[in-house]
Each structure stands twice: as structure tokens, then as C-alpha cells.
Amino acid sequence: MDDVFMQGLSQNFLRILDDEEYYDIVIEVGDEMFRAHMVILNYRSTSLRRILSKNKKKSDGNLVHIKLPNILPGIFKIILKYIYGGKLSFEDYDTSDIVKILVAAGELNLHELIAYLQTFLIETNWMEQNFNLIYKTSFEHGPFLELQEYCNDLISKIPDKIFELLDPSSAPEKLVISLVQSNNLQMSEIQVWKNVLKWGLAQNPELPTDPSTFSKDDFNILKNTLQQLIPFIKIDRLTSKEFWDNIVPYKEILPDGLYMNLLKGFLNLHPDSRLNHKSKPCMTKKTVTFSLPSPSTPCYSGSSAFKVNSQEQNINKVKEVTDPLSTRIQLLPKNQNCNEEKASSNKPNELNHIRGRGFKQDITPKLFDSQFIEDVNIQDGTILAPQAKFEKTWKLSNNGRFPWPDETVLRCIDGDRMFEFNITPRIRIGSVEVGKSVDISVALQAPSDHGKHVSYWKLSDGTDNQFGSKVWCDIMVKDAD
């Protein structure tokens, strides 16, 4: 029944957007003008709220006029319909459009839409097909932490495939360095050299394709472009023939002294021999035991007041058992005679922003998991005064295969800051047995800005690997009547 009412409410608000009466603001986006209503914009976007606070409604009857220079008109039209109607369909959009919508959502601090779009990109096959674009967007245009985390995980686990998908003309240097440095890179050293060289030439399309026609300035340009990458290429693992055919023509771009040292070594070798006979270690049998890595930098650092009320703390510890035949590390309960109860995992077929269900598609086996049960207090939409101090409590359960590790903590991963100081609480949870629940509380403070504020949280295993359902604190800040 609630969904039926929400559908009607959404349609009514979309009609308000199309109505030519009662609007009180004009938004200039590119060469187009959009009519809107200040009260709706004020409560839907913290960014627009800050802009509107400097452009108060005029007493002479003239409309408020603001500009959004960093957003395309077509993209803003989509965003505006989301702001009014809470709806967004991706059927008619390609990847580049969705990425532009994500960037615009970041510009306007639309946190729920940001979370939704990040998950949508991760759970579709667009992520790998458009890795360059999504990687650049996640690191250059906003705090898109889930995309950053997923990109880093793909680089770590399938660097060969990412290298194959790479568009050398647009790939950032940081990405190429990460790929070359990856321990999981199952690529011959000569192929690494060729890919790096291809990237360097793509960064300088004015250079000739034949190194024999290079001028001294041409070599210097390419040398400067590749100076951060060449030290990571193990040229001493090439055969003598590979060295002569591929390195010698570009000897001018090697660091000073390196070429002569390599040359002395290769002169004494058989054409098929290598200076360094140790091949790159094979990583195909490596079993990754934890989920995706956390973002490289947390929202803030520090601690805060917290309480953890666990129903039970007697846990079967987890230990490592090494299989000498496969060199895999297996995780087993200490009591191997016990019957392990397998908790079911909800995997929605549709991408819905449902409380208590994770969105992210994990590409590693889930050892630890959690499920949101309820908001013990501070329900979604709770109204609080500016800078009011409060305590938020969630109830979570361990619905995974193993007890949570002793180092388990809950930490902020995204959203609005609700802390008295510039620090993020890291709430220590400790170990929780499979099937048991735990209440987790944290002392917070409402922001000073009026309007809707959301702060997102997730469990971590103590080594910054996140797992389980994402939870959030959703409040409305306004002065008391």
C-alpha cells in the first residue's frame, strides 16, 4: 500500500515540475533555462541549498536566477526529474551518459543517487568494457569510493585483462603504474614493455611511429613521459633477442647508465637466454581470502564514543590450514566435526535501493557477511535541530559462513559528516558468532545546514576489507517550531 501512495506522490511532484505556475527560481544550465521551486531544491540537495542561501528570494517579485556551469543541459534535465519524482531509468542511456549523471550527482551532493549509480555500474558488464572512463571518473570527479574500491580490486585481480581493455590514449599514468606493479600480472616482460611503450606513444601522438626517425627532442619527450614507468619493467628478464629487437631502438629513453649495464650483460648471453633467469612468479593458484579492499583513504580518521551490545561472544575461532599439494589457504572452523549452518544470502535480481541489502557484486568468495535487521532508534527522516548531539543505533546480524574476526569495526565510508570533530568513528565490534545479532551505537552530531543528510557505514575486518550490508543514518535538520 505504501508503494502505491509513493507512486502517486512521485507523479504529482513531476507535474509540479512541468507546471508553468508557482515556480520561483530559474536555473541556467548551458544555453537552457529550467524553472524550479526553491523549497524542493533546498531539501533535496545540500549543494543547491548552499547556492540558494546566497540567493534569497527577492522582495520585488523578480525570480531568483542561478547558474550551474559544470553540468550539461540534457544531464540536468534527468537530474531534475530525479530530484522531483525520485525516479531514474537507464534504458535509454549509454555508459557515458550514466557516468555524466554520476558526475552531476556528485556536483549536487545527491548521496542516494551516487550510491545507486555506483552500484549499477559495478553490477553491469559496463565496468570492464568502459574501464578507462569509469576509472578516471571515480578518481578525478568526486568521492566515488565504491567505484574506486572496485577499480583497484580489478587491477589487483585481473591486471592482464585490464591491460587488454586499456585505451592508451586516455588511460591515466596512475592506472598504468598500478597494472605494471601488480603481482598478479600474468604477462611476459616483453609484452609489458610493448604495452607501456604503446601508452607512452599514445600520450604524444605527434611523435613518429618509427624510432629510427626520432630526433633527440622526440626521445626526450618520450623519456619524460615514461620516466615513472620504466623503473618497474624488469628488462633484465628479457632474452637477448628481445633486448636487441625491442629495447635497443629506444635506448635513449632509458635512465642514465641503465642501458650500458644491460648491454654488458646481454653481450655475454645466448640469444634465447636471460640475464635474470627467475621468471615472474605464477599467481594462478593464489586464493584471495577476503572481500574487496576498502577505499585507499577513509572519510576521516579517529574514534568516537560507541557501545556494542552483543548477545553472545563465544566463538569458534578460524584458523588457516595449508594444503601442500595446491598451496591454497583454506579457512576451516577449529572444530572440524561441527555442522556448519549455511546462512542464505539475499541477491536481488533487480537493482533496488533496499535497506539491509548490499548492492556490490563481490568477485571474491564471501567469508564474512552481515545483514541489517532494524534501526533501533533514529528512524529514517528523523527531524533534529542543527548541531544536535544524538546517538544512532543499528541492529545487525552475522548471516555469513564464519564468525566475524576479533578486529571487526564499523566505520563511515561516505556521505555527510555527522561528527562533532573532524574525525570518523571506528566502532569496535569484535567477534560475533554466525546467526547472532549485535546492537551498534555511535555518538553523532547533526550538521549545521538545514535539509536532508545521510551518512553511510559498513563493517570492516580490521585490515580495511569491507563486508556485509551497508547501513546509514538518514536525518532531516531543521529548526524547532
C-alpha positions as CSV (number, residue, x, y, z in Angstrom):
1,M,0.0,0.0,0.0
2,D,2.9,2.4,0.8
3,D,4.4,1.9,-2.6
4,V,1.1,2.8,-4.2
5,F,0.9,6.1,-2.3
6,M,4.6,6.8,-3.2
7,Q,3.9,6.3,-6.9
8,G,1.1,8.8,-6.8
9,L,3.2,11.3,-4.8
10,S,6.0,11.0,-7.3
11,Q,3.7,11.6,-10.3
12,N,2.3,14.7,-8.6
13,F,5.7,16.2,-7.9
14,L,6.7,15.6,-11.6
15,R,3.5,17.5,-12.6
16,I,4.7,20.4,-10.4
17,L,7.9,20.5,-12.3
18,D,6.1,20.8,-15.6
19,D,3.6,23.4,-14.2
20,E,4.2,26.9,-15.5
21,E,2.8,28.5,-12.3
22,Y,4.2,28.9,-8.8
23,Y,7.9,28.4,-9.7
24,D,10.2,30.8,-8.0
25,I,13.6,30.1,-9.5
26,V,15.3,29.9,-12.9
27,I,18.4,27.7,-13.3
28,E,20.7,28.5,-16.2
29,V,22.5,25.4,-17.4
30,G,24.5,25.9,-20.6
31,D,22.2,27.7,-23.0
32,E,19.0,26.4,-21.5
33,M,16.7,27.7,-18.7
34,F,14.9,25.4,-16.2
35,R,12.1,26.5,-13.9
36,A,12.0,25.0,-10.4
37,H,10.9,25.5,-6.8
38,M,13.4,26.7,-4.2
39,V,11.8,24.7,-1.3
40,I,12.2,21.4,-3.2
41,L,15.8,22.1,-4.3
42,N,16.7,23.2,-0.8
43,Y,15.7,19.9,0.8
44,R,16.9,17.6,-1.9
45,S,20.4,18.8,-2.5
46,T,22.9,20.2,0.1
47,S,24.9,21.8,-2.7
48,L,21.9,23.6,-4.1
49,R,21.0,24.6,-0.5
50,R,24.3,26.4,-0.2
51,I,23.9,28.2,-3.5
52,L,20.3,29.2,-2.6
53,S,21.4,30.5,0.8
54,K,23.4,33.2,-1.1
55,N,20.5,33.9,-3.5
56,K,17.5,34.7,-1.3
57,K,14.0,35.2,-2.8
58,K,13.7,38.8,-3.9
59,S,11.0,41.0,-2.4
60,D,10.5,42.9,-5.7
61,G,8.8,39.9,-7.2
62,N,11.7,39.0,-9.6
63,L,12.7,35.4,-9.8
64,V,15.9,34.0,-8.3
65,H,18.4,33.2,-11.1
66,I,21.3,30.8,-10.6
67,K,23.9,29.2,-12.9
68,L,25.3,25.6,-13.0
69,P,28.2,25.9,-15.4
70,N,29.6,22.4,-14.8
71,I,26.6,20.3,-15.9
72,L,25.2,19.7,-19.4
73,P,21.6,20.7,-20.0
74,G,20.4,17.2,-21.0
75,I,22.0,15.7,-17.9
76,F,20.5,18.3,-15.6
77,K,17.0,17.6,-17.1
78,I,17.5,14.0,-16.0
79,I,18.7,15.0,-12.6
80,L,15.8,17.5,-12.1
81,K,13.3,14.7,-12.7
82,Y,15.1,12.5,-10.1
83,I,15.0,15.4,-7.6
84,Y,11.3,15.9,-8.0
85,G,10.0,12.4,-8.7
86,G,12.6,10.1,-7.1
87,K,12.8,8.1,-10.4
88,L,15.5,7.2,-12.8
89,S,15.5,4.7,-15.7
90,F,18.7,3.8,-17.6
91,E,17.1,2.0,-20.5
92,D,17.7,4.9,-22.9
93,Y,21.2,5.8,-21.8
94,D,24.6,4.5,-22.6
95,T,27.6,4.3,-20.3
96,S,28.9,7.8,-21.0
97,D,25.5,9.3,-20.2
98,I,25.3,7.4,-16.9
99,V,28.8,8.5,-15.9
100,K,27.8,12.1,-16.7
101,I,24.8,11.7,-14.5
102,L,27.0,10.3,-11.7
103,V,29.4,13.3,-12.0
104,A,26.4,15.7,-11.9
105,A,25.0,13.9,-8.9
106,G,28.4,14.4,-7.2
107,E,28.4,18.1,-8.1
108,L,25.0,18.4,-6.4
109,N,25.8,16.1,-3.4
110,L,22.9,13.7,-4.2
111,H,24.2,10.9,-2.0
112,E,21.5,8.4,-2.5
113,L,21.8,8.7,-6.3
114,I,25.6,8.5,-6.1
115,A,25.3,5.2,-4.2
116,Y,22.7,3.8,-6.7
117,L,24.7,4.7,-9.8
118,Q,28.0,3.3,-8.4
119,T,26.3,0.0,-7.7
120,F,24.6,0.0,-11.1
121,L,27.9,0.4,-12.9
122,I,29.5,-2.3,-10.8
123,E,26.8,-4.9,-11.3
124,T,26.5,-4.5,-15.1
125,N,29.1,-5.5,-17.6
126,W,29.8,-1.9,-18.4
127,M,32.5,-1.7,-15.8
128,E,35.1,-3.8,-17.6
129,Q,34.0,-2.6,-21.1
130,N,34.4,1.0,-20.1
131,F,37.2,0.7,-17.5
132,N,39.2,3.7,-18.6
133,L,36.2,6.1,-18.4
134,I,34.9,4.8,-15.1
135,Y,38.4,4.7,-13.5
136,K,39.1,8.3,-14.5
137,T,35.7,9.4,-13.3
138,S,35.9,7.7,-9.9
139,F,39.3,9.3,-9.1
140,E,39.0,12.7,-10.7
141,H,35.4,13.9,-10.3
142,G,34.3,13.1,-6.8
143,P,34.4,10.8,-3.8
144,F,33.0,7.8,-5.6
145,L,34.5,5.4,-3.0
146,E,32.8,2.2,-4.1
147,L,33.9,2.7,-7.8
148,Q,37.5,3.4,-6.6
149,E,37.5,0.3,-4.5
150,Y,36.1,-1.9,-7.3
151,C,38.6,-0.5,-9.9
152,N,41.5,-1.1,-7.5
153,D,40.3,-4.7,-6.9
154,L,40.0,-5.4,-10.7
155,I,43.5,-4.0,-11.2
156,S,44.8,-6.3,-8.4
157,K,43.0,-9.5,-9.6
158,I,42.8,-9.3,-13.4
159,P,45.5,-6.8,-14.5
160,D,46.1,-8.7,-17.8
161,K,42.5,-8.2,-18.8
162,I,42.5,-4.6,-17.8
163,F,45.7,-4.1,-19.9
164,E,43.9,-5.6,-22.9
165,L,40.9,-3.3,-22.4
166,L,43.1,-0.2,-21.9
167,D,42.7,2.7,-24.2
168,P,46.2,4.0,-24.2
169,S,45.3,7.5,-25.4
170,S,43.1,8.2,-22.3
171,A,44.4,5.9,-19.6
172,P,45.9,7.9,-16.7
173,E,49.6,7.2,-15.7
174,K,48.5,6.2,-12.2
175,L,46.4,3.3,-13.7
176,V,49.3,2.1,-15.9
177,I,51.7,2.1,-13.0
178,S,49.3,0.1,-10.9
179,L,49.0,-2.5,-13.6
180,V,52.7,-2.8,-14.2
181,Q,53.3,-3.2,-10.4
182,S,50.6,-5.8,-9.9
183,N,51.9,-9.1,-8.5
184,N,49.1,-10.9,-10.3
185,L,50.2,-9.6,-13.8
186,Q,50.5,-12.8,-15.9
187,M,52.2,-11.2,-18.8
188,S,55.6,-11.6,-20.3
189,E,58.1,-8.8,-19.6
190,I,58.4,-8.0,-23.3
191,Q,54.7,-7.6,-23.5
192,V,54.7,-5.3,-20.5
193,W,57.4,-3.2,-22.3
194,K,55.3,-3.1,-25.5
195,N,52.2,-2.0,-23.7
196,V,54.0,0.7,-21.7
197,L,55.6,1.9,-24.9
198,K,52.3,1.9,-26.7
199,W,50.8,4.0,-23.9
200,G,53.7,6.5,-24.0
201,L,53.4,7.0,-27.8
202,A,49.7,7.5,-27.4
203,Q,50.3,10.3,-25.0
204,N,52.4,12.0,-27.6
205,P,50.6,11.4,-31.0
206,E,52.9,14.0,-32.7
207,L,55.8,11.5,-32.4
208,P,56.8,9.4,-35.4
209,T,56.0,5.7,-35.2
210,D,59.4,4.6,-36.3
211,P,62.1,5.2,-33.7
212,S,64.8,5.4,-36.3
213,T,63.3,8.7,-37.4
214,F,63.3,10.2,-33.9
215,S,65.1,13.4,-33.2
216,K,66.8,14.0,-29.9
217,D,63.8,16.1,-28.7
218,D,61.5,13.2,-29.7
219,F,63.4,10.8,-27.5
220,N,63.4,13.3,-24.6
221,I,59.7,13.8,-24.9
222,L,59.1,10.0,-24.7
223,K,61.7,9.6,-21.9
224,N,59.9,12.2,-19.8
225,T,56.5,10.6,-20.4
226,L,57.8,7.1,-19.3
227,Q,60.2,8.1,-16.6
228,Q,57.8,6.9,-13.8
229,L,57.1,3.6,-15.5
230,I,60.4,2.2,-16.9
231,P,61.8,1.5,-13.4
232,F,59.0,-1.0,-12.8
233,I,59.8,-3.0,-16.0
234,K,62.1,-5.9,-15.4
235,I,64.2,-5.5,-18.6
236,D,66.8,-8.0,-17.2
237,R,64.2,-10.8,-17.7
238,L,64.1,-10.4,-21.4
239,T,66.0,-12.7,-23.8
240,S,69.0,-11.3,-25.6
241,K,67.0,-11.3,-28.9
242,E,64.1,-9.4,-27.2
243,F,66.5,-6.9,-25.9
244,W,68.1,-6.2,-29.3
245,D,64.8,-6.1,-31.2
246,N,62.7,-4.0,-28.8
247,I,64.9,-2.1,-26.3
248,V,68.0,-1.1,-28.3
249,P,65.9,1.1,-30.8
250,Y,64.6,3.1,-27.8
251,K,67.9,3.1,-25.7
252,E,67.8,6.9,-25.5
253,I,64.7,6.8,-23.2
254,L,66.3,4.5,-20.6
255,P,67.6,6.1,-17.4
256,D,71.3,7.2,-17.5
257,G,73.6,4.2,-17.0
258,L,70.9,1.6,-17.2
259,Y,71.4,0.8,-20.9
260,M,75.2,0.3,-20.7
261,N,74.8,-2.0,-17.7
262,L,72.1,-4.1,-19.6
263,L,74.2,-4.1,-22.7
264,K,77.3,-5.5,-20.9
265,G,75.2,-8.4,-19.6
266,F,73.3,-9.2,-22.8
267,L,76.5,-9.3,-24.9
268,N,77.7,-12.4,-23.0
269,L,74.4,-14.3,-23.4
270,H,73.0,-16.8,-25.8
271,P,70.2,-15.2,-27.9
272,D,67.5,-17.1,-26.0
273,S,69.0,-16.6,-22.5
274,R,68.0,-14.1,-19.9
275,L,70.2,-12.0,-17.5
276,N,67.8,-12.9,-14.7
277,H,66.6,-16.5,-15.1
278,K,63.9,-16.2,-12.5
279,S,60.6,-16.0,-14.2
280,K,57.7,-14.0,-12.8
281,P,56.1,-16.0,-10.0
282,C,52.9,-17.7,-11.1
283,M,49.9,-16.4,-9.2
284,T,47.2,-18.6,-10.7
285,K,46.9,-20.7,-7.5
286,K,46.6,-17.8,-5.1
287,T,43.4,-17.8,-3.2
288,V,42.2,-14.4,-2.1
289,T,40.6,-14.9,1.3
290,F,39.0,-11.5,1.9
291,S,36.5,-9.3,0.1
292,L,37.2,-6.2,-1.9
293,P,39.7,-3.7,-0.4
294,S,38.4,-0.6,1.3
295,P,38.9,2.8,-0.3
296,S,42.5,4.0,0.0
297,T,41.6,6.8,2.3
298,P,38.7,6.7,4.8
299,C,36.4,9.7,5.1
300,Y,38.2,10.9,8.3
301,S,40.4,9.3,10.9
302,G,39.9,8.9,14.6
303,S,37.5,7.5,17.1
304,S,34.2,8.4,18.8
305,A,32.1,7.3,21.7
306,F,30.4,4.0,21.0
307,K,28.6,1.0,22.6
308,V,28.4,-2.6,21.4
309,N,25.9,-5.0,22.9
310,S,26.5,-8.5,21.6
311,Q,24.1,-11.2,22.5
312,E,26.8,-13.9,22.6
313,Q,30.6,-13.8,22.3
314,N,31.6,-17.5,22.5
315,I,33.0,-18.1,19.0
316,N,34.6,-21.0,17.2
317,K,37.9,-19.4,16.1
318,V,39.0,-19.6,12.5
319,K,42.4,-21.0,11.6
320,E,44.5,-21.4,8.4
321,V,45.1,-24.9,7.0
322,T,47.7,-25.2,4.3
323,D,47.2,-27.7,1.5
324,P,50.8,-28.7,0.4
325,L,49.5,-30.0,-2.9
326,S,47.8,-26.9,-4.1
327,T,49.4,-24.2,-1.9
328,R,45.9,-22.8,-1.4
329,I,45.0,-21.4,2.0
330,Q,41.7,-22.8,3.3
331,L,39.6,-21.4,6.1
332,L,38.0,-24.0,8.4
333,P,36.3,-24.0,11.8
334,K,38.6,-25.1,14.5
335,N,36.2,-27.9,15.4
336,Q,36.0,-29.7,12.1
337,N,33.3,-32.1,13.3
338,C,30.8,-29.3,13.9
339,N,27.9,-28.9,11.4
340,E,28.2,-25.5,9.7
341,E,24.9,-23.8,9.3
342,K,24.8,-22.1,5.9
343,A,23.1,-18.7,6.1
344,S,21.2,-17.7,3.0
345,S,22.3,-14.6,1.1
346,N,19.7,-12.3,-0.5
347,K,20.7,-11.5,-4.0
348,P,18.1,-9.3,-5.6
349,N,17.5,-9.7,-9.3
350,E,16.8,-6.0,-9.7
351,L,18.8,-3.1,-8.6
352,N,16.7,-1.6,-5.8
353,H,17.9,0.6,-3.0
354,I,16.5,-1.7,-0.3
355,R,17.5,-1.2,3.3
356,G,19.6,-4.0,4.6
357,R,20.7,-5.5,1.3
358,G,24.1,-5.0,-0.2
359,F,24.5,-3.8,-3.8
360,K,28.1,-4.6,-4.6
361,Q,28.8,-7.7,-6.6
362,D,31.8,-9.2,-4.9
363,I,34.2,-11.1,-7.2
364,T,35.9,-13.0,-4.3
365,P,34.3,-15.6,-2.0
366,K,32.5,-14.1,0.9
367,L,34.0,-15.3,4.2
368,F,32.3,-12.7,6.4
369,D,28.8,-11.2,5.9
370,S,26.3,-9.2,7.7
371,Q,22.6,-8.3,7.4
372,F,20.7,-5.2,8.5
373,I,17.9,-6.0,10.9
374,E,16.5,-2.7,12.0
375,D,17.1,0.9,13.1
376,V,16.9,0.6,16.9
377,N,16.5,4.4,17.1
378,I,16.7,7.5,14.9
379,Q,14.5,6.2,12.1
380,D,15.0,7.5,8.5
381,G,13.8,11.1,8.2
382,T,14.1,11.8,12.0
383,I,14.0,15.6,12.5
384,L,16.8,17.1,14.5
385,A,17.9,20.6,15.3
386,P,21.2,21.9,13.8
387,Q,24.3,20.6,15.6
388,A,22.1,18.5,17.9
389,K,24.0,15.6,19.5
390,F,22.4,12.2,19.3
391,E,23.1,8.5,19.4
392,K,22.4,6.3,16.5
393,T,21.9,2.5,16.9
394,W,21.6,-0.2,14.3
395,K,20.9,-3.9,14.8
396,L,23.0,-6.2,12.5
397,S,23.3,-10.0,12.4
398,N,26.0,-12.3,11.2
399,N,24.5,-14.2,8.3
400,G,27.8,-15.3,6.9
401,R,29.7,-18.6,7.0
402,F,32.1,-17.7,9.7
403,P,32.2,-15.7,12.9
404,W,33.3,-12.1,12.4
405,P,37.0,-11.6,13.3
406,D,38.0,-10.1,16.6
407,E,39.2,-6.9,14.8
408,T,35.8,-6.2,13.3
409,V,34.9,-2.5,13.3
410,L,32.1,-0.3,11.8
411,R,33.2,2.8,10.0
412,C,31.9,5.6,7.9
413,I,32.5,5.1,4.2
414,D,30.7,8.0,2.5
415,G,28.0,10.7,2.9
416,D,27.6,13.7,5.1
417,R,29.8,14.3,8.1
418,M,27.9,13.9,11.4
419,F,30.7,14.2,13.8
420,E,31.5,16.8,16.4
421,F,35.1,16.9,15.3
422,N,36.9,16.2,12.0
423,I,37.3,12.6,12.8
424,T,35.4,9.4,11.8
425,P,34.4,7.0,14.4
426,R,35.7,3.4,14.0
427,I,33.4,1.4,16.3
428,R,35.0,-1.8,17.5
429,I,32.5,-4.7,17.3
430,G,34.7,-7.7,17.9
431,S,33.8,-11.3,17.0
432,V,30.1,-12.2,16.6
433,E,29.0,-15.8,16.0
434,V,27.2,-16.9,12.9
435,G,23.4,-16.4,13.4
436,K,23.8,-13.9,16.3
437,S,22.9,-10.3,16.3
438,V,24.5,-7.2,17.7
439,D,23.4,-3.6,18.5
440,I,25.9,-1.0,17.4
441,S,25.7,2.6,18.7
442,V,27.7,5.7,17.8
443,A,27.6,9.2,19.2
444,L,26.9,11.7,16.4
445,Q,26.1,15.3,15.8
446,A,23.7,16.8,13.3
447,P,25.2,19.1,10.6
448,S,24.5,22.8,10.9
449,D,22.9,23.1,7.4
450,H,19.2,22.6,7.1
451,G,17.8,19.8,5.0
452,K,18.3,16.1,4.4
453,H,21.6,14.5,5.5
454,V,22.8,10.9,5.1
455,S,25.9,9.2,6.4
456,Y,26.9,5.7,5.1
457,W,28.6,3.0,7.2
458,K,30.0,-0.5,6.7
459,L,31.8,-3.3,8.6
460,S,35.5,-3.9,8.1
461,D,37.5,-6.9,9.1
462,G,40.3,-4.9,10.7
463,T,42.5,-4.9,7.7
464,D,40.3,-2.3,5.8
465,N,38.5,-5.1,3.9
466,Q,34.7,-4.2,4.0
467,F,32.0,-6.8,4.1
468,G,28.2,-7.1,4.6
469,S,25.3,-4.8,4.3
470,K,25.8,-1.0,4.1
471,V,23.8,0.9,6.7
472,W,23.1,4.6,7.0
473,C,21.9,7.4,9.3
474,D,19.2,9.4,7.5
475,I,18.1,12.6,9.2
476,M,16.4,15.9,8.4
477,V,17.9,19.0,10.0
478,K,15.6,21.9,10.7
479,D,14.9,24.5,13.5
480,A,12.4,23.6,16.1
481,D,8.9,25.0,15.5
